[in-house]
């Protein structure tokens, strides 16, 4: 087939970009979707998705010639291979330390930690732990940020320290024994942040085989969300929902600028998570007052109907003053503040549904109209609902 001059010019302008991000996880697929979304709107790219070598390791093909790379840098061999190509590159994870000339777009670990701690504190927990077996798949920054968020509020965080280095081969049974031994050493009830969904599910399995009740004794929150793992776990796992599409979109935007000659930014671009997807593994209130638990359950189950403090008082036999004193003692906020907190958390989750209008999100979250919703949302999160959605969903 003979191409006309316009078609030839278009073909010459197509740039080849390798995407070394795994396709077998929800995180990876969503990052890739964000990259593809940017390329579709702003660049003429041919994307080479998740290439592997003969050992099925993420790697560029032999003889590959392209214009740029977006990768989850995860091994020294991979890093050396990419840097040898001398093409612009962007990292989408923080496993490796800052690399010369490489841009970075990564999850804001402090924001992830704050979301996790707030989610667990809202359920009345005062004992916390962090679970992350030694591995080269994630950095220490996640655990450090969570422990800092816990200790800054005056609590103690118990970290899992099994006494071996990353890469050590260990049988499934031995792993289970070590984890079980650690769990038995923790106070109860305790809220545990697991480094990712895979390890959150491991915790749930250990608890099941040891007849430990989740969430009654151990509440488990996954540090990231894999829909399949979280939903099929017993019980289903609550998880921090990361802004994966936004990470991919911003990484592609950064790479595009670098291909055009701009240097890699000296500081990483930090992307805050969406929020926490609450499921059964944290559906527990670590409060020893049954009337306050009843009030909190009522708020969680009915806030979308636009309830107020008077509705709560009709549910529990307490005076307004007693209810406020107890809420302040257990949660550090008033009943009205708790109602508003639950409304806004529900709204933030619903905003991720592209098919719902802002007004529909407002009404479904218990607000009387979109204006009141917008004012409350901006006061809490520092941005409008529309800008929040646009920023995280790459619209």
C-alpha positions as CSV (number, residue, x, y, z in Angstrom):
1,X,0.0,0.0,0.0
2,X,1.4,3.4,-1.0
3,X,1.0,6.1,1.7
4,X,0.4,9.7,0.7
5,X,2.8,12.5,2.0
6,X,0.4,13.4,4.9
7,X,0.2,9.7,6.0
8,X,4.0,9.4,5.8
9,X,4.5,12.5,8.0
10,X,2.0,11.2,10.5
11,X,3.8,7.9,10.7
12,X,7.1,9.7,11.2
13,X,5.7,11.6,14.1
14,X,4.5,8.6,16.0
15,X,6.7,8.1,19.1
16,X,7.3,4.7,20.7
17,X,6.9,4.6,24.5
18,X,7.5,1.5,26.6
19,X,5.3,1.0,29.6
20,X,7.0,-1.3,32.1
21,X,4.0,-1.6,34.5
22,X,2.5,-4.9,35.3
23,X,-0.9,-5.8,33.8
24,X,-1.8,-8.5,36.4
25,X,-2.8,-6.2,39.2
26,X,-5.6,-3.6,39.5
27,X,-3.0,-1.0,40.3
28,X,-1.0,-1.6,37.2
29,X,-4.0,-1.8,34.8
30,X,-5.4,1.5,36.1
31,X,-2.0,3.2,35.8
32,X,-1.8,2.0,32.2
33,X,-5.3,3.3,31.6
34,X,-4.2,6.7,32.7
35,X,-1.2,6.7,30.4
36,X,-3.3,5.6,27.5
37,X,-5.9,8.3,28.3
38,X,-3.2,11.0,28.1
39,X,-1.7,9.6,24.9
40,X,-5.1,9.5,23.3
41,X,-5.8,13.2,24.1
42,X,-2.3,14.8,23.9
43,X,0.3,12.7,22.1
44,X,0.9,10.5,19.1
45,X,2.4,7.5,20.8
46,X,2.6,3.8,20.2
47,X,2.6,2.1,23.6
48,X,4.6,-1.1,24.2
49,X,2.7,-2.5,27.2
50,X,4.4,-4.7,29.9
51,X,7.2,-6.3,27.8
52,X,8.9,-9.3,29.5
53,X,12.2,-11.1,29.0
54,X,12.7,-14.9,28.8
55,X,12.4,-15.2,32.6
56,X,9.2,-13.2,32.6
57,X,10.8,-10.2,34.2
58,X,9.7,-6.7,33.3
59,X,12.3,-5.6,30.7
60,X,12.8,-3.8,27.4
61,X,13.1,-6.1,24.4
62,X,16.5,-6.7,22.9
63,X,17.3,-4.0,20.4
64,X,14.4,-1.8,21.4
65,X,14.5,1.7,20.1
66,X,12.0,4.2,21.4
67,X,11.5,7.7,22.6
68,X,10.7,7.2,26.3
69,X,9.9,4.8,29.1
70,X,7.3,4.8,31.9
71,X,8.1,2.2,34.5
72,X,7.6,0.8,37.9
73,X,11.3,0.7,38.7
74,X,11.8,-2.4,40.7
75,X,15.2,-4.0,40.2
76,X,18.8,-2.9,39.7
77,X,19.0,-4.9,36.4
78,X,15.9,-3.1,35.0
79,X,17.2,0.3,36.1
80,X,20.6,-0.3,34.4
81,X,18.9,-1.5,31.2
82,X,16.6,1.6,31.0
83,X,19.3,4.1,31.8
84,X,21.6,2.6,29.2
85,X,19.0,3.5,26.6
86,X,19.6,7.2,27.4
87,X,15.9,8.1,26.7
88,X,13.6,10.1,29.0
89,X,12.1,7.9,31.7
90,X,9.5,8.3,34.5
91,X,9.1,6.2,37.6
92,X,5.6,5.6,39.0
93,X,6.6,4.0,42.3
94,X,9.0,4.7,45.2
95,X,10.7,1.4,45.5
96,X,14.0,2.8,44.2
97,X,15.6,5.9,45.5
98,X,15.8,9.0,43.3
99,X,17.6,8.2,40.0
100,X,19.6,10.8,38.1
101,X,17.6,12.2,35.2
102,X,14.5,10.2,35.9
103,X,11.1,11.8,36.7
104,X,8.8,10.5,39.4
105,X,5.1,10.5,39.8
106,X,4.2,8.6,43.0
107,X,1.5,8.2,45.6
108,X,1.7,10.7,48.5
109,X,2.5,8.5,51.4
110,X,1.7,11.1,54.0
111,X,-1.8,11.5,52.5
112,X,-2.2,7.7,52.4
113,X,-1.2,7.4,56.0
114,X,-3.6,10.2,57.1
115,X,-6.5,8.5,55.3
116,X,-5.7,5.2,57.0
117,X,-5.4,6.6,60.5
118,X,-8.5,8.7,60.2
119,X,-10.5,5.7,59.0
120,X,-9.3,3.6,61.9
121,X,-9.7,6.4,64.5
122,X,-13.2,6.9,63.4
123,X,-13.9,3.4,64.6
124,X,-12.6,4.1,68.0
125,X,-9.3,2.2,67.9
126,X,-6.5,3.2,70.1
127,X,-4.1,0.3,69.3
128,X,-2.4,0.2,65.9
129,X,0.0,-2.0,64.0
130,X,1.7,-2.1,60.6
131,X,2.2,-5.3,58.6
132,X,4.8,-5.4,55.8
133,X,7.1,-8.5,55.5
134,X,10.5,-7.7,54.0
135,X,10.3,-7.3,50.3
136,X,11.8,-5.5,47.3
137,X,8.2,-4.8,46.0
138,X,7.6,-1.8,48.2
139,X,9.6,0.8,50.0
140,X,9.8,1.6,53.7
141,X,8.3,5.0,53.2
142,X,4.7,3.6,53.5
143,X,5.3,2.2,56.9
144,X,7.3,5.2,58.1
145,X,4.5,7.5,57.1
146,X,1.8,5.4,58.9
147,X,3.8,5.1,62.1
148,X,4.4,8.8,62.1
149,X,0.7,9.5,61.6
150,X,-0.1,7.2,64.5
151,X,2.6,8.5,66.9
152,X,1.8,12.1,66.1
153,X,-1.6,11.5,67.7
154,X,-0.2,10.1,70.8
155,X,-0.6,6.4,70.1
156,X,1.9,3.5,69.6
157,X,2.3,1.5,66.4
158,X,3.5,-2.0,66.5
159,X,5.4,-3.0,63.4
160,X,6.0,-6.5,62.1
161,X,9.7,-7.3,62.4
162,X,10.2,-11.0,61.5
163,X,14.0,-10.9,61.7
164,X,14.9,-11.8,58.1
165,X,15.9,-9.9,55.0
166,X,14.0,-9.4,51.8
167,X,14.5,-12.2,49.3
168,X,14.8,-15.0,51.8
169,X,12.9,-18.1,50.6
170,X,10.4,-19.4,53.2
171,X,7.7,-22.0,53.1
172,X,4.0,-21.0,53.3
173,X,3.7,-22.7,56.7
174,X,6.7,-20.9,58.2
175,X,5.4,-17.6,57.0
176,X,2.0,-18.3,58.6
177,X,3.7,-19.3,61.9
178,X,5.7,-16.1,62.0
179,X,2.7,-13.9,61.3
180,X,0.6,-15.8,63.8
181,X,3.2,-15.4,66.5
182,X,3.3,-11.6,65.9
183,X,-0.5,-11.4,66.0
184,X,-0.6,-13.2,69.3
185,X,1.7,-10.6,70.7
186,X,-0.6,-7.6,69.9
187,X,-3.1,-6.0,72.2
188,X,-6.8,-6.4,71.3
189,X,-8.7,-4.9,69.7
190,X,-6.1,-3.6,67.3
191,X,-6.3,-1.9,63.9
192,X,-3.7,-3.1,61.4
193,X,-2.6,-1.4,58.2
194,X,-1.2,-4.0,55.8
195,X,1.2,-2.7,53.2
196,X,-0.9,-3.9,50.3
197,X,-4.0,-6.0,49.4
198,X,-2.0,-9.2,49.0
199,X,-0.6,-9.0,52.5
200,X,-3.9,-7.8,54.0
201,X,-5.4,-11.0,52.6
202,X,-2.6,-13.0,54.1
203,X,-3.4,-11.5,57.5
204,X,-7.1,-12.5,57.0
205,X,-6.1,-16.0,56.2
206,X,-3.9,-16.4,59.2
207,X,-6.7,-15.1,61.4
208,X,-9.1,-17.5,59.8
209,X,-6.9,-20.6,60.5
210,X,-6.2,-19.4,64.0
211,X,-9.9,-18.7,64.8
212,X,-9.2,-15.0,65.3
213,X,-12.2,-12.8,64.7
214,X,-11.9,-10.1,62.1
215,X,-12.8,-7.3,62.7
216,X,-13.8,-7.9,66.3
217,X,-10.2,-8.6,67.5
218,X,-8.1,-7.5,64.5
219,X,-9.4,-4.9,62.1
220,X,-7.5,-5.1,58.8
221,X,-7.0,-2.3,56.3
222,X,-5.2,-2.8,53.0
223,X,-2.7,-0.1,52.0
224,X,-3.9,-0.3,48.4
225,X,-6.9,-1.7,46.6
226,X,-7.0,-4.8,44.4
227,X,-10.7,-5.2,43.8
228,X,-10.6,-9.0,43.3
229,X,-8.4,-9.8,46.3
230,X,-10.3,-7.4,48.6
231,X,-13.8,-8.6,47.5
232,X,-13.1,-12.4,47.7
233,X,-11.2,-12.3,51.0
234,X,-13.0,-13.6,54.1
235,X,-14.1,-11.1,55.3
236,X,-14.0,-8.6,52.4
237,X,-11.2,-6.1,53.0
238,X,-11.3,-2.4,53.5
239,X,-8.6,-0.7,51.4
240,X,-7.1,2.7,50.6
241,X,-8.1,3.5,47.1
242,X,-5.2,5.0,45.1
243,X,-5.5,7.5,42.3
244,X,-3.8,5.1,39.8
245,X,-5.3,6.6,36.7
246,X,-4.1,10.0,37.8
247,X,-0.6,8.6,38.4
248,X,-0.5,7.2,34.9
249,X,-1.9,10.4,33.4
250,X,0.6,12.7,35.1
251,X,3.5,10.3,34.4
252,X,2.6,10.5,30.7
253,X,2.4,14.3,30.8
254,X,5.8,14.5,32.5
255,X,7.3,12.1,29.9
256,X,5.8,14.1,27.1
257,X,7.6,17.2,28.3
258,X,10.8,15.4,28.8
259,X,10.7,13.9,25.2
260,X,10.3,17.5,24.0
261,X,13.5,18.5,25.7
262,X,12.6,19.6,29.2
263,X,14.6,18.1,32.1
264,X,13.1,15.8,34.7
265,X,11.6,17.7,37.6
266,X,13.9,17.7,40.7
267,X,11.0,16.8,43.0
268,X,8.5,14.0,42.5
269,X,4.9,14.8,41.7
270,X,2.9,13.4,44.7
271,X,-0.7,12.1,44.0
272,X,-3.0,11.8,46.9
273,X,-5.3,8.7,47.2
274,X,-9.0,8.9,46.5
275,X,-10.0,7.7,50.0
276,X,-10.8,4.5,51.8
277,X,-13.2,1.9,50.5
278,X,-14.9,0.5,53.6
279,X,-15.7,-3.2,53.8
280,X,-16.3,-5.7,56.5
281,X,-12.7,-6.1,57.7
282,X,-12.9,-2.7,59.5
283,X,-16.6,-2.7,60.2
284,X,-16.2,-2.6,63.9
285,X,-16.5,0.1,66.6
286,X,-13.9,-0.3,69.4
287,X,-16.0,1.5,71.9
288,X,-17.3,0.0,75.1
289,X,-20.4,2.1,75.4
290,X,-23.3,0.3,73.6
291,X,-25.4,3.5,73.3
292,X,-22.6,5.3,71.5
293,X,-22.0,2.3,69.3
294,X,-25.7,2.3,68.5
295,X,-25.6,6.1,67.7
296,X,-22.6,5.6,65.4
297,X,-24.2,2.7,63.6
298,X,-27.3,4.8,63.1
299,X,-25.3,7.6,61.6
300,X,-23.4,5.3,59.3
301,X,-26.5,3.6,58.1
302,X,-28.8,6.6,57.6
303,X,-26.6,9.6,56.9
304,X,-27.5,9.5,53.2
305,X,-31.1,10.4,54.2
306,X,-30.1,13.8,55.5
307,X,-30.3,13.0,59.2
308,X,-29.5,15.5,62.0
309,X,-28.6,15.2,65.7
310,X,-32.3,15.2,66.6
311,X,-32.7,12.0,64.6
312,X,-29.8,10.4,66.5
313,X,-31.4,11.4,69.8
314,X,-34.6,9.7,68.8
315,X,-32.6,6.5,68.3
316,X,-30.7,6.5,71.6
317,X,-32.1,7.4,75.1
318,X,-29.5,10.1,75.9
319,X,-29.8,13.8,76.4
320,X,-28.1,16.1,73.8
321,X,-25.5,17.1,76.3
322,X,-24.6,13.6,77.3
323,X,-24.4,12.5,73.6
324,X,-22.0,15.4,72.9
325,X,-19.9,14.7,75.9
326,X,-19.6,11.0,75.0
327,X,-18.8,11.7,71.3
328,X,-16.1,14.1,72.3
329,X,-14.6,11.6,74.8
330,X,-14.5,8.7,72.3
331,X,-14.1,10.4,68.9
332,X,-12.9,13.9,69.7
333,X,-15.8,15.5,67.7
334,X,-19.5,16.3,68.2
335,X,-22.4,14.3,66.8
336,X,-23.0,17.0,64.2
337,X,-19.3,16.8,63.1
338,X,-19.5,13.1,62.8
339,X,-22.6,13.2,60.6
340,X,-20.9,15.7,58.4
341,X,-17.7,13.6,58.3
342,X,-19.6,10.5,57.2
343,X,-21.5,12.5,54.6
344,X,-18.3,13.9,53.0
345,X,-16.6,10.5,53.0
346,X,-19.5,9.0,51.3
347,X,-19.6,11.9,48.8
348,X,-15.9,11.5,48.1
349,X,-16.4,7.9,47.2
350,X,-19.4,8.6,45.0
351,X,-17.5,11.3,43.1
352,X,-15.4,8.5,41.6
353,X,-18.5,7.3,39.7
354,X,-18.4,9.2,36.4
355,X,-22.0,8.5,35.7
356,X,-23.3,10.5,38.7
357,X,-23.8,14.3,38.5
358,X,-22.6,16.6,41.3
359,X,-26.2,17.1,42.3
360,X,-26.8,13.4,42.4
361,X,-23.7,12.9,44.6
362,X,-24.9,15.6,47.0
363,X,-28.4,14.2,47.4
364,X,-27.1,10.6,47.7
365,X,-24.7,11.8,50.5
366,X,-27.5,13.4,52.6
367,X,-27.0,17.0,51.5
368,X,-30.2,19.0,50.7
369,X,-28.7,20.5,47.6
370,X,-25.5,20.8,45.5
371,X,-24.6,24.3,46.9
372,X,-24.5,23.2,50.5
373,X,-22.5,20.2,49.5
374,X,-20.0,22.3,47.6
375,X,-19.5,24.6,50.5
376,X,-19.0,21.8,53.0
377,X,-16.7,19.9,50.6
378,X,-14.5,22.8,49.9
379,X,-14.2,23.7,53.6
380,X,-13.1,20.1,54.4
381,X,-10.9,19.3,51.4
382,X,-9.8,22.7,50.1
383,X,-11.3,22.1,46.6
384,X,-14.6,21.9,44.9
385,X,-16.3,18.5,44.2
386,X,-15.9,19.1,40.4
387,X,-12.2,19.9,40.6
388,X,-11.7,16.9,43.0
389,X,-13.3,14.6,40.4
390,X,-11.4,16.1,37.5
391,X,-8.1,15.9,39.3
392,X,-8.4,12.2,40.2
393,X,-10.3,10.8,37.2
394,X,-8.3,12.6,34.4
395,X,-11.4,13.9,32.8
